[in-house]
Amino acid sequence: EHRIKNYFQREMRTGFAPLREQLVIVSSLEFIKFVVYEVAETLRPKR
C-alpha cells in the first residue's frame, strides 16, 4: 500500500481525486502501469 501511495504521488499529475478515492476507482490500465513501474524499479541495476 505504501508503494502504491508513493507511485501515485510521484507519477500521477496533480488535480486528480484524493488518493483514497483513486484507489477505489483506479482503472485496470493504471494498475498495469503501476505493476510495470514496480517491476522495472525492481529489475533496474543499483548505481
PDB file with SEQRES, HELIX, SHEET and CRYST1 records, atoms N, CA, C and O in Angstrom:
SEQRES   1 A   47  GLU HIS ARG ILE LYS ASN TYR PHE GLN ARG GLU MET ARG          
SEQRES   2 A   47  THR GLY PHE ALA PRO LEU ARG GLU GLN LEU VAL ILE VAL          
SEQRES   3 A   47  SER SER LEU GLU PHE ILE LYS PHE VAL VAL TYR GLU VAL          
SEQRES   4 A   47  ALA GLU THR LEU ARG PRO LYS ARG                              
HELIX    1 AA1 HIS A    2  GLU A   11  1                                  10    
HELIX    2 AA2 LEU A   19  ILE A   25  1                                   7    
HELIX    3 AA3 SER A   28  LEU A   43  1                                  16    
CRYST1    1.000    1.000    1.000  90.00  90.00  90.00 P 1           1          
ATOM      1  N   GLU A   1       0.828  -1.190   0.000  1.00  0.00           N  
ATOM      2  CA  GLU A   1       0.000   0.000   0.000  1.00  0.00           C  
ATOM      3  C   GLU A   1       0.874   1.255   0.000  1.00  0.00           C  
ATOM      4  O   GLU A   1       0.568   2.230  -0.687  1.00  0.00           O  
ATOM      5  N   HIS A   2       1.948   1.226   0.765  1.00  0.00           N  
ATOM      6  CA  HIS A   2       2.852   2.376   0.820  1.00  0.00           C  
ATOM      7  C   HIS A   2       3.477   2.643  -0.549  1.00  0.00           C  
ATOM      8  O   HIS A   2       3.606   3.796  -0.958  1.00  0.00           O  
ATOM      9  N   ARG A   3       3.861   1.595  -1.247  1.00  0.00           N  
ATOM     10  CA  ARG A   3       4.474   1.765  -2.568  1.00  0.00           C  
ATOM     11  C   ARG A   3       3.472   2.315  -3.570  1.00  0.00           C  
ATOM     12  O   ARG A   3       3.835   3.121  -4.426  1.00  0.00           O  
ATOM     13  N   ILE A   4       2.223   1.894  -3.476  1.00  0.00           N  
ATOM     14  CA  ILE A   4       1.187   2.423  -4.364  1.00  0.00           C  
ATOM     15  C   ILE A   4       0.995   3.910  -4.090  1.00  0.00           C  
ATOM     16  O   ILE A   4       0.886   4.705  -5.024  1.00  0.00           O  
ATOM     17  N   LYS A   5       0.955   4.285  -2.829  1.00  0.00           N  
ATOM     18  CA  LYS A   5       0.789   5.696  -2.469  1.00  0.00           C  
ATOM     19  C   LYS A   5       1.946   6.525  -3.019  1.00  0.00           C  
ATOM     20  O   LYS A   5       1.726   7.591  -3.594  1.00  0.00           O  
ATOM     21  N   ASN A   6       3.169   6.047  -2.847  1.00  0.00           N  
ATOM     22  CA  ASN A   6       4.331   6.765  -3.376  1.00  0.00           C  
ATOM     23  C   ASN A   6       4.267   6.895  -4.888  1.00  0.00           C  
ATOM     24  O   ASN A   6       4.578   7.951  -5.438  1.00  0.00           O  
ATOM     25  N   TYR A   7       3.864   5.824  -5.559  1.00  0.00           N  
ATOM     26  CA  TYR A   7       3.751   5.862  -7.021  1.00  0.00           C  
ATOM     27  C   TYR A   7       2.754   6.925  -7.456  1.00  0.00           C  
ATOM     28  O   TYR A   7       3.049   7.725  -8.343  1.00  0.00           O  
ATOM     29  N   PHE A   8       1.591   6.943  -6.848  1.00  0.00           N  
ATOM     30  CA  PHE A   8       0.575   7.922  -7.228  1.00  0.00           C  
ATOM     31  C   PHE A   8       1.057   9.340  -6.974  1.00  0.00           C  
ATOM     32  O   PHE A   8       0.791  10.235  -7.777  1.00  0.00           O  
ATOM     33  N   GLN A   9       1.755   9.558  -5.878  1.00  0.00           N  
ATOM     34  CA  GLN A   9       2.246  10.901  -5.574  1.00  0.00           C  
ATOM     35  C   GLN A   9       3.319  11.339  -6.561  1.00  0.00           C  
ATOM     36  O   GLN A   9       3.366  12.512  -6.931  1.00  0.00           O  
ATOM     37  N   ARG A  10       4.182  10.426  -6.995  1.00  0.00           N  
ATOM     38  CA  ARG A  10       5.272  10.773  -7.914  1.00  0.00           C  
ATOM     39  C   ARG A  10       4.841  10.809  -9.366  1.00  0.00           C  
ATOM     40  O   ARG A  10       5.236  11.715 -10.100  1.00  0.00           O  
ATOM     41  N   GLU A  11       4.048   9.855  -9.797  1.00  0.00           N  
ATOM     42  CA  GLU A  11       3.810   9.649 -11.218  1.00  0.00           C  
ATOM     43  C   GLU A  11       2.509  10.220 -11.759  1.00  0.00           C  
ATOM     44  O   GLU A  11       2.389  10.429 -12.966  1.00  0.00           O  
ATOM     45  N   MET A  12       1.545  10.472 -10.910  1.00  0.00           N  
ATOM     46  CA  MET A  12       0.255  10.963 -11.395  1.00  0.00           C  
ATOM     47  C   MET A  12       0.254  12.480 -11.360  1.00  0.00           C  
ATOM     48  O   MET A  12       0.794  13.090 -10.437  1.00  0.00           O  
ATOM     49  N   ARG A  13      -0.352  13.084 -12.364  1.00  0.00           N  
ATOM     50  CA  ARG A  13      -0.380  14.550 -12.410  1.00  0.00           C  
ATOM     51  C   ARG A  13      -1.265  15.103 -11.301  1.00  0.00           C  
ATOM     52  O   ARG A  13      -2.130  14.405 -10.771  1.00  0.00           O  
ATOM     53  N   THR A  14      -1.036  16.357 -10.961  1.00  0.00           N  
ATOM     54  CA  THR A  14      -1.837  16.976  -9.916  1.00  0.00           C  
ATOM     55  C   THR A  14      -3.247  17.221 -10.436  1.00  0.00           C  
ATOM     56  O   THR A  14      -3.483  17.236 -11.644  1.00  0.00           O  
ATOM     57  N   GLY A  15      -4.157  17.408  -9.528  1.00  0.00           N  
ATOM     58  CA  GLY A  15      -5.540  17.647  -9.919  1.00  0.00           C  
ATOM     59  C   GLY A  15      -6.391  16.396  -9.911  1.00  0.00           C  
ATOM     60  O   GLY A  15      -7.603  16.471 -10.115  1.00  0.00           O  
ATOM     61  N   PHE A  16      -5.783  15.254  -9.680  1.00  0.00           N  
ATOM     62  CA  PHE A  16      -6.551  14.012  -9.589  1.00  0.00           C  
ATOM     63  C   PHE A  16      -7.303  14.002  -8.269  1.00  0.00           C  
ATOM     64  O   PHE A  16      -6.987  14.768  -7.358  1.00  0.00           O  
ATOM     65  N   ALA A  17      -8.281  13.145  -8.171  1.00  0.00           N  
ATOM     66  CA  ALA A  17      -9.034  12.984  -6.921  1.00  0.00           C  
ATOM     67  C   ALA A  17      -8.078  12.540  -5.819  1.00  0.00           C  
ATOM     68  O   ALA A  17      -6.999  12.026  -6.112  1.00  0.00           O  
ATOM     69  N   PRO A  18      -8.452  12.729  -4.567  1.00  0.00           N  
ATOM     70  CA  PRO A  18      -7.598  12.259  -3.470  1.00  0.00           C  
ATOM     71  C   PRO A  18      -7.259  10.776  -3.624  1.00  0.00           C  
ATOM     72  O   PRO A  18      -8.002  10.016  -4.244  1.00  0.00           O  
ATOM     73  N   LEU A  19      -6.141  10.389  -3.059  1.00  0.00           N  
ATOM     74  CA  LEU A  19      -5.629   9.034  -3.238  1.00  0.00           C  
ATOM     75  C   LEU A  19      -6.633   7.968  -2.827  1.00  0.00           C  
ATOM     76  O   LEU A  19      -6.779   6.968  -3.530  1.00  0.00           O  
ATOM     77  N   ARG A  20      -7.319   8.151  -1.724  1.00  0.00           N  
ATOM     78  CA  ARG A  20      -8.293   7.134  -1.285  1.00  0.00           C  
ATOM     79  C   ARG A  20      -9.348   6.897  -2.354  1.00  0.00           C  
ATOM     80  O   ARG A  20      -9.700   5.753  -2.641  1.00  0.00           O  
ATOM     81  N   GLU A  21      -9.848   7.963  -2.938  1.00  0.00           N  
ATOM     82  CA  GLU A  21     -10.849   7.821  -3.994  1.00  0.00           C  
ATOM     83  C   GLU A  21     -10.233   7.168  -5.220  1.00  0.00           C  
ATOM     84  O   GLU A  21     -10.869   6.333  -5.864  1.00  0.00           O  
ATOM     85  N   GLN A  22      -9.017   7.535  -5.544  1.00  0.00           N  
ATOM     86  CA  GLN A  22      -8.357   6.971  -6.720  1.00  0.00           C  
ATOM     87  C   GLN A  22      -8.183   5.470  -6.582  1.00  0.00           C  
ATOM     88  O   GLN A  22      -8.424   4.725  -7.533  1.00  0.00           O  
ATOM     89  N   LEU A  23      -7.767   5.021  -5.408  1.00  0.00           N  
ATOM     90  CA  LEU A  23      -7.523   3.596  -5.236  1.00  0.00           C  
ATOM     91  C   LEU A  23      -8.798   2.788  -5.385  1.00  0.00           C  
ATOM     92  O   LEU A  23      -8.756   1.625  -5.786  1.00  0.00           O  
ATOM     93  N   VAL A  24      -9.923   3.390  -5.069  1.00  0.00           N  
ATOM     94  CA  VAL A  24     -11.197   2.694  -5.203  1.00  0.00           C  
ATOM     95  C   VAL A  24     -11.587   2.581  -6.666  1.00  0.00           C  
ATOM     96  O   VAL A  24     -12.135   1.562  -7.087  1.00  0.00           O  
ATOM     97  N   ILE A  25     -11.308   3.619  -7.445  1.00  0.00           N  
ATOM     98  CA  ILE A  25     -11.760   3.640  -8.836  1.00  0.00           C  
ATOM     99  C   ILE A  25     -10.620   3.521  -9.838  1.00  0.00           C  
ATOM    100  O   ILE A  25     -10.799   3.810 -11.021  1.00  0.00           O  
ATOM    101  N   VAL A  26      -9.447   3.099  -9.371  1.00  0.00           N  
ATOM    102  CA  VAL A  26      -8.299   3.014 -10.277  1.00  0.00           C  
ATOM    103  C   VAL A  26      -8.624   2.058 -11.428  1.00  0.00           C  
ATOM    104  O   VAL A  26      -9.157   0.967 -11.226  1.00  0.00           O  
ATOM    105  N   SER A  27      -8.291   2.496 -12.611  1.00  0.00           N  
ATOM    106  CA  SER A  27      -8.596   1.686 -13.785  1.00  0.00           C  
ATOM    107  C   SER A  27      -7.606   0.533 -13.905  1.00  0.00           C  
ATOM    108  O   SER A  27      -6.527   0.559 -13.313  1.00  0.00           O  
ATOM    109  N   SER A  28      -7.982  -0.454 -14.661  1.00  0.00           N  
ATOM    110  CA  SER A  28      -7.090  -1.589 -14.907  1.00  0.00           C  
ATOM    111  C   SER A  28      -5.805  -1.121 -15.561  1.00  0.00           C  
ATOM    112  O   SER A  28      -4.724  -1.609 -15.230  1.00  0.00           O  
ATOM    113  N   LEU A  29      -5.914  -0.181 -16.487  1.00  0.00           N  
ATOM    114  CA  LEU A  29      -4.736   0.330 -17.184  1.00  0.00           C  
ATOM    115  C   LEU A  29      -3.776   1.006 -16.208  1.00  0.00           C  
ATOM    116  O   LEU A  29      -2.567   0.790 -16.291  1.00  0.00           O  
ATOM    117  N   GLU A  30      -4.284   1.807 -15.299  1.00  0.00           N  
ATOM    118  CA  GLU A  30      -3.421   2.469 -14.316  1.00  0.00           C  
ATOM    119  C   GLU A  30      -2.769   1.449 -13.392  1.00  0.00           C  
ATOM    120  O   GLU A  30      -1.608   1.610 -13.015  1.00  0.00           O  
ATOM    121  N   PHE A  31      -3.496   0.410 -13.028  1.00  0.00           N  
ATOM    122  CA  PHE A  31      -2.912  -0.622 -12.175  1.00  0.00           C  
ATOM    123  C   PHE A  31      -1.798  -1.348 -12.914  1.00  0.00           C  
ATOM    124  O   PHE A  31      -0.757  -1.647 -12.328  1.00  0.00           O  
ATOM    125  N   ILE A  32      -2.006  -1.633 -14.188  1.00  0.00           N  
ATOM    126  CA  ILE A  32      -0.976  -2.284 -15.001  1.00  0.00           C  
ATOM    127  C   ILE A  32       0.255  -1.391 -15.092  1.00  0.00           C  
ATOM    128  O   ILE A  32       1.381  -1.880 -14.997  1.00  0.00           O  
ATOM    129  N   LYS A  33       0.054  -0.087 -15.275  1.00  0.00           N  
ATOM    130  CA  LYS A  33       1.185   0.847 -15.319  1.00  0.00           C  
ATOM    131  C   LYS A  33       1.965   0.799 -14.010  1.00  0.00           C  
ATOM    132  O   LYS A  33       3.196   0.826 -14.014  1.00  0.00           O  
ATOM    133  N   PHE A  34       1.248   0.728 -12.890  1.00  0.00           N  
ATOM    134  CA  PHE A  34       1.914   0.637 -11.593  1.00  0.00           C  
ATOM    135  C   PHE A  34       2.737  -0.647 -11.499  1.00  0.00           C  
ATOM    136  O   PHE A  34       3.884  -0.614 -11.054  1.00  0.00           O  
ATOM    137  N   VAL A  35       2.166  -1.768 -11.912  1.00  0.00           N  
ATOM    138  CA  VAL A  35       2.874  -3.046 -11.844  1.00  0.00           C  
ATOM    139  C   VAL A  35       4.124  -2.997 -12.716  1.00  0.00           C  
ATOM    140  O   VAL A  35       5.189  -3.449 -12.296  1.00  0.00           O  
ATOM    141  N   VAL A  36       4.003  -2.457 -13.918  1.00  0.00           N  
ATOM    142  CA  VAL A  36       5.156  -2.341 -14.820  1.00  0.00           C  
ATOM    143  C   VAL A  36       6.233  -1.463 -14.181  1.00  0.00           C  
ATOM    144  O   VAL A  36       7.417  -1.797 -14.225  1.00  0.00           O  
ATOM    145  N   TYR A  37       5.823  -0.353 -13.593  1.00  0.00           N  
ATOM    146  CA  TYR A  37       6.765   0.544 -12.918  1.00  0.00           C  
ATOM    147  C   TYR A  37       7.498  -0.190 -11.799  1.00  0.00           C  
ATOM    148  O   TYR A  37       8.719  -0.084 -11.685  1.00  0.00           O  
ATOM    149  N   GLU A  38       6.768  -0.929 -10.981  1.00  0.00           N  
ATOM    150  CA  GLU A  38       7.377  -1.658  -9.867  1.00  0.00           C  
ATOM    151  C   GLU A  38       8.350  -2.724 -10.365  1.00  0.00           C  
ATOM    152  O   GLU A  38       9.428  -2.891  -9.795  1.00  0.00           O  
ATOM    153  N   VAL A  39       7.982  -3.438 -11.412  1.00  0.00           N  
ATOM    154  CA  VAL A  39       8.874  -4.462 -11.964  1.00  0.00           C  
ATOM    155  C   VAL A  39      10.146  -3.809 -12.489  1.00  0.00           C  
ATOM    156  O   VAL A  39      11.246  -4.300 -12.236  1.00  0.00           O  
ATOM    157  N   ALA A  40      10.003  -2.703 -13.220  1.00  0.00           N  
ATOM    158  CA  ALA A  40      11.168  -2.003 -13.759  1.00  0.00           C  
ATOM    159  C   ALA A  40      12.077  -1.506 -12.639  1.00  0.00           C  
ATOM    160  O   ALA A  40      13.299  -1.613 -12.744  1.00  0.00           O  
ATOM    161  N   GLU A  41      11.499  -0.965 -11.573  1.00  0.00           N  
ATOM    162  CA  GLU A  41      12.297  -0.491 -10.439  1.00  0.00           C  
ATOM    163  C   GLU A  41      13.019  -1.651  -9.761  1.00  0.00           C  
ATOM    164  O   GLU A  41      14.156  -1.501  -9.313  1.00  0.00           O  
ATOM    165  N   THR A  42      12.370  -2.788  -9.687  1.00  0.00           N  
ATOM    166  CA  THR A  42      12.970  -3.956  -9.047  1.00  0.00           C  
ATOM    167  C   THR A  42      14.128  -4.502  -9.879  1.00  0.00           C  
ATOM    168  O   THR A  42      15.145  -4.925  -9.330  1.00  0.00           O  
ATOM    169  N   LEU A  43      13.972  -4.490 -11.201  1.00  0.00           N  
ATOM    170  CA  LEU A  43      14.984  -5.066 -12.081  1.00  0.00           C  
ATOM    171  C   LEU A  43      16.112  -4.099 -12.427  1.00  0.00           C  
ATOM    172  O   LEU A  43      17.163  -4.528 -12.903  1.00  0.00           O  
ATOM    173  N   ARG A  44      15.912  -2.802 -12.194  1.00  0.00           N  
ATOM    174  CA  ARG A  44      16.925  -1.809 -12.551  1.00  0.00           C  
ATOM    175  C   ARG A  44      18.164  -2.011 -11.687  1.00  0.00           C  
ATOM    176  O   ARG A  44      18.066  -2.149 -10.468  1.00  0.00           O  
ATOM    177  N   PRO A  45      19.338  -2.026 -12.335  1.00  0.00           N  
ATOM    178  CA  PRO A  45      20.571  -2.195 -11.551  1.00  0.00           C  
ATOM    179  C   PRO A  45      20.779  -1.027 -10.583  1.00  0.00           C  
ATOM    180  O   PRO A  45      20.480   0.121 -10.909  1.00  0.00           O  
ATOM    181  N   LYS A  46      21.283  -1.328  -9.418  1.00  0.00           N  
ATOM    182  CA  LYS A  46      21.592  -0.290  -8.425  1.00  0.00           C  
ATOM    183  C   LYS A  46      22.839   0.463  -8.872  1.00  0.00           C  
ATOM    184  O   LYS A  46      23.768  -0.128  -9.422  1.00  0.00           O  
ATOM    185  N   ARG A  47      22.851   1.777  -8.631  1.00  0.00           N  
ATOM    186  CA  ARG A  47      24.018   2.578  -9.036  1.00  0.00           C  
ATOM    187  C   ARG A  47      24.878   2.896  -7.861  1.00  0.00           C  
ATOM    188  O   ARG A  47      25.903   3.562  -8.008  1.00  0.00           O  
TER     189      ARG A  47                                                      
END                                                                             
